[in-house]
């Protein structure tokens, strides 16, 4: 028994050291060196205060701000510890009700807007934490934001253009806008 137990314990200890300590330290070190901002959470600060992360969506509900993609991490929206999809199929009455409620909120916030509502403003993603919206979703909201903030719509459209990020590697995904960055840019605009 001693001849079997000793090698097993040595192997257990060696693997614990390698896989449980050395490997995580190496990956963390490489991450902090090669991707320092992302490894630190891509935190955004304004006037010395942390206001959010560029990688995790946040809930904006004021009509003077751009609204992000809805979160499936309820009941607390954009709860990173609860990241997951809703697992509701297209025929699920709960999903239909949630989409109808989101449509009603968008129409109530901007009753004059008769444009089709972009799908990413009424449906949650698989993670429920998307920090970005499509250009269609940003342009859909531009009139409401401009009216509430009493700034020219052309200025709001220019801010959307300034904060547009193209496709990843030139062909993955679509052009998009980070909602937090866009809303912070709006806050930096001179008050009229």
C-alpha positions as CSV (number, residue, x, y, z in Angstrom):
1,X,0.0,0.0,0.0
2,X,2.9,2.4,0.8
3,X,4.3,1.8,-2.7
4,X,1.0,2.9,-4.2
5,X,0.1,5.8,-1.8
6,X,3.4,7.6,-2.0
7,X,3.5,8.1,-5.8
8,X,-0.2,9.1,-5.8
9,X,0.4,11.8,-3.1
10,X,3.6,13.1,-4.8
11,X,1.6,13.3,-8.1
12,X,-1.3,15.0,-6.3
13,X,1.1,17.6,-4.7
14,X,2.9,18.2,-8.0
15,X,-0.3,18.7,-10.0
16,X,-1.7,21.0,-7.3
17,X,1.4,23.1,-7.4
18,X,1.5,23.3,-11.2
19,X,-2.2,23.6,-12.0
20,X,-3.5,25.2,-8.9
21,X,-0.7,27.8,-8.2
22,X,1.9,28.2,-11.0
23,X,-0.4,28.1,-14.0
24,X,-2.9,30.7,-12.6
25,X,0.0,33.0,-11.6
26,X,1.5,32.7,-15.0
27,X,-1.7,33.4,-16.8
28,X,-2.5,36.3,-14.5
29,X,1.0,37.7,-15.0
30,X,0.8,37.4,-18.8
31,X,-2.7,39.0,-18.8
32,X,-1.5,41.9,-16.7
33,X,1.5,42.5,-18.9
34,X,-0.1,42.0,-22.3
35,X,-3.6,43.2,-21.6
36,X,-3.2,45.5,-18.6
37,X,-6.5,47.5,-19.1
38,X,-8.7,44.5,-19.7
39,X,-7.1,42.5,-16.8
40,X,-8.0,45.4,-14.5
41,X,-11.6,45.4,-15.6
42,X,-11.4,48.2,-18.2
43,X,-12.7,50.6,-15.6
44,X,-13.7,54.0,-16.6
45,X,-13.1,56.9,-14.2
46,X,-14.4,60.5,-14.4
47,X,-13.2,63.2,-12.0
48,X,-11.4,60.5,-9.9
49,X,-14.5,58.4,-9.5
50,X,-15.1,55.0,-11.1
51,X,-18.2,55.2,-13.2
52,X,-18.2,51.8,-14.8
53,X,-16.5,49.4,-17.1
54,X,-16.2,49.5,-20.9
55,X,-16.8,45.7,-20.9
56,X,-20.0,45.4,-18.8
57,X,-23.3,47.0,-19.8
58,X,-25.0,49.3,-17.4
59,X,-28.6,50.2,-17.0
60,X,-29.6,53.7,-18.2
61,X,-33.2,54.6,-17.9
62,X,-33.3,58.4,-18.0
63,X,-34.7,59.6,-21.4
64,X,-31.6,62.0,-21.6
65,X,-29.3,59.0,-22.0
66,X,-28.8,56.3,-24.6
67,X,-30.3,53.0,-23.3
68,X,-28.3,49.8,-23.7
69,X,-29.4,46.4,-24.6
70,X,-31.7,44.9,-22.0
71,X,-30.2,42.5,-19.5
72,X,-31.3,39.0,-18.8
73,X,-29.7,39.0,-15.4
74,X,-32.8,40.1,-13.5
75,X,-34.0,41.0,-11.1
76,X,-30.9,43.3,-10.8
77,X,-30.2,44.5,-14.3
78,X,-26.6,44.2,-15.6
79,X,-25.5,42.0,-12.6
80,X,-22.2,40.5,-13.8
81,X,-22.3,37.8,-11.2
82,X,-25.6,36.6,-12.7
83,X,-24.5,36.6,-16.3
84,X,-26.6,34.2,-18.3
85,X,-29.3,34.2,-20.9
86,X,-33.0,34.0,-20.1
87,X,-33.3,30.6,-21.8
88,X,-36.7,31.7,-23.1
89,X,-37.6,30.6,-26.6
90,X,-39.4,32.8,-29.2
91,X,-42.8,31.2,-28.3
92,X,-42.4,31.7,-24.6
93,X,-45.1,34.1,-23.3
94,X,-42.7,35.6,-20.7
95,X,-40.3,36.6,-23.5
96,X,-43.2,38.1,-25.5
97,X,-44.4,40.0,-22.5
98,X,-40.9,41.3,-21.8
99,X,-40.4,42.5,-25.4
100,X,-43.8,44.2,-25.4
101,X,-43.0,46.0,-22.1
102,X,-39.7,47.2,-23.6
103,X,-41.4,48.4,-26.8
104,X,-44.0,50.3,-24.7
105,X,-41.2,51.9,-22.6
106,X,-39.4,53.0,-25.8
107,X,-42.6,54.4,-27.3
108,X,-43.5,56.2,-24.1
109,X,-40.1,57.8,-23.8
110,X,-40.3,59.0,-27.5
111,X,-43.9,59.0,-28.7
112,X,-43.1,60.9,-31.9
113,X,-40.6,58.3,-33.1
114,X,-42.4,56.0,-35.6
115,X,-39.2,54.3,-36.8
116,X,-39.0,50.5,-36.5
117,X,-37.4,49.6,-33.1
118,X,-34.0,47.8,-33.5
119,X,-34.1,44.3,-32.1
120,X,-31.2,44.9,-29.7
121,X,-33.2,47.5,-27.8
122,X,-35.9,44.9,-26.9
123,X,-34.1,41.6,-26.6
124,X,-31.4,40.5,-24.2
125,X,-28.2,38.8,-25.4
126,X,-26.9,35.5,-24.2
127,X,-24.7,37.1,-21.5
128,X,-27.1,39.9,-20.6
129,X,-24.2,42.3,-20.1
130,X,-23.6,43.8,-23.6
131,X,-21.9,47.2,-23.2
132,X,-22.6,48.1,-26.8
133,X,-25.6,48.7,-29.1
134,X,-25.9,48.7,-32.8
135,X,-25.7,51.9,-34.8
136,X,-29.4,51.4,-35.7
137,X,-30.2,51.4,-31.9
138,X,-28.1,54.5,-31.3
139,X,-29.7,56.4,-34.3
140,X,-33.2,55.3,-33.2
141,X,-32.6,57.0,-29.8
142,X,-30.8,60.1,-31.1
143,X,-33.9,62.3,-31.5
144,X,-35.1,61.6,-27.9
145,X,-31.7,62.2,-26.4
146,X,-31.3,65.5,-28.3
147,X,-34.7,66.7,-27.4
148,X,-34.4,66.0,-23.7
149,X,-30.9,67.5,-23.5
150,X,-31.9,70.4,-25.7
151,X,-29.0,70.0,-28.1
152,X,-29.0,69.7,-31.8
153,X,-29.7,66.2,-33.2
154,X,-26.8,66.7,-35.6
155,X,-24.5,67.0,-32.5
156,X,-25.9,63.8,-31.0
157,X,-25.4,62.1,-34.4
158,X,-21.8,63.4,-34.5
159,X,-21.1,61.9,-31.1
160,X,-22.5,58.6,-32.3
161,X,-20.1,58.7,-35.2
162,X,-17.2,59.7,-33.0
163,X,-17.8,56.7,-30.7
164,X,-18.6,54.1,-33.4
165,X,-16.3,51.0,-33.3
166,X,-16.0,49.1,-36.5
167,X,-16.1,45.3,-37.0
168,X,-13.6,43.3,-35.0
169,X,-10.6,42.4,-37.2
170,X,-12.4,44.1,-40.1
171,X,-15.0,41.4,-40.6
172,X,-16.4,40.0,-37.3
173,X,-19.7,41.4,-36.1
174,X,-21.1,44.8,-37.0
175,X,-20.3,48.4,-36.2
176,X,-21.4,49.3,-32.7
177,X,-21.3,52.0,-30.0
178,X,-20.3,51.7,-26.4
179,X,-23.3,53.1,-24.4
180,X,-21.2,54.2,-21.4
181,X,-18.7,56.0,-23.5
182,X,-21.4,57.7,-25.5
183,X,-23.4,58.8,-22.4
184,X,-20.2,60.1,-20.8
185,X,-19.5,62.1,-23.9
186,X,-23.0,63.5,-23.7
187,X,-22.4,64.5,-20.1
188,X,-19.2,66.4,-21.2
189,X,-21.2,68.5,-23.7
190,X,-21.8,72.1,-22.6
191,X,-25.1,72.7,-20.9
192,X,-27.4,75.0,-22.8
